[in-house]
Amino acid sequence: MLTAPVQIAYAVDDVFGADAVAEAIHGAVLGTGGRGLAIVERLSHRWGITPSADGGKSVWAWFDKDSFS
């Protein structure tokens, strides 16, 4: 029997603008932010950022179920 792969979608809204993401990901090792995005980038199947109308952003990611096994 064939089964479709299971994926999990996850999104988090943030009040900081999308331009803060690149700085956080590529920032200094001792920086105070961005570590969560590095984990998301490593574990997710795909991820991205959608700017919101209020100047913030929504960070979203798709994970394969097997990423957590």
C-alpha positions as CSV (number, residue, x, y, z in Angstrom):
1,M,0.0,0.0,0.0
2,L,1.3,3.4,-0.9
3,T,0.8,6.4,1.4
4,A,1.4,10.0,0.7
5,P,4.2,11.7,2.7
6,V,2.9,13.7,5.7
7,Q,4.0,17.4,6.0
8,I,3.4,19.8,8.8
9,A,2.9,23.5,8.1
10,Y,3.9,26.0,10.7
11,A,3.7,29.8,10.7
12,V,4.7,32.5,13.3
13,D,3.8,36.2,13.1
14,D,6.4,38.7,14.1
15,V,6.2,42.5,14.6
16,F,9.7,43.0,13.1
17,G,10.0,43.6,9.4
18,A,11.2,41.0,6.9
19,D,14.5,42.9,6.4
20,A,15.5,41.8,9.9
21,V,15.6,38.2,8.9
22,A,18.7,38.3,6.7
23,E,20.5,40.2,9.4
24,A,19.5,37.6,12.0
25,I,20.4,34.6,9.9
26,H,23.8,36.0,8.8
27,G,24.5,38.0,11.9
28,A,27.2,37.6,14.5
29,V,27.5,34.3,16.4
30,L,27.0,36.2,19.6
31,G,24.0,38.1,18.3
32,T,20.7,38.0,20.3
33,G,18.5,36.8,17.5
34,G,18.1,34.5,14.5
35,R,19.0,31.2,16.1
36,G,15.5,29.9,15.6
37,L,15.6,30.7,11.9
38,A,18.8,28.8,11.6
39,I,17.1,25.7,13.1
40,V,14.1,26.2,10.8
41,E,16.3,26.5,7.8
42,R,18.1,23.3,8.7
43,L,15.1,21.1,9.6
44,S,12.4,22.3,7.2
45,H,11.6,21.1,3.7
46,R,11.1,24.7,2.7
47,W,10.4,28.0,4.4
48,G,9.9,31.7,3.7
49,I,8.8,35.0,4.8
50,T,5.6,36.9,4.0
51,P,5.5,40.6,4.8
52,S,2.4,41.8,6.6
53,A,0.5,45.1,6.0
54,D,1.5,46.4,9.4
55,G,5.2,46.3,8.7
56,G,5.8,42.9,10.4
57,K,6.1,39.5,8.9
58,S,4.9,35.9,9.0
59,V,7.7,33.3,8.9
60,W,6.3,30.0,7.6
61,A,7.9,26.5,7.1
62,W,7.0,23.1,5.9
63,F,8.4,20.1,7.7
64,D,8.4,16.5,6.6
65,K,6.9,14.3,9.4
66,D,10.1,12.2,9.2
67,S,12.2,15.2,10.2
68,F,11.1,14.6,13.8
69,S,11.5,10.8,14.0
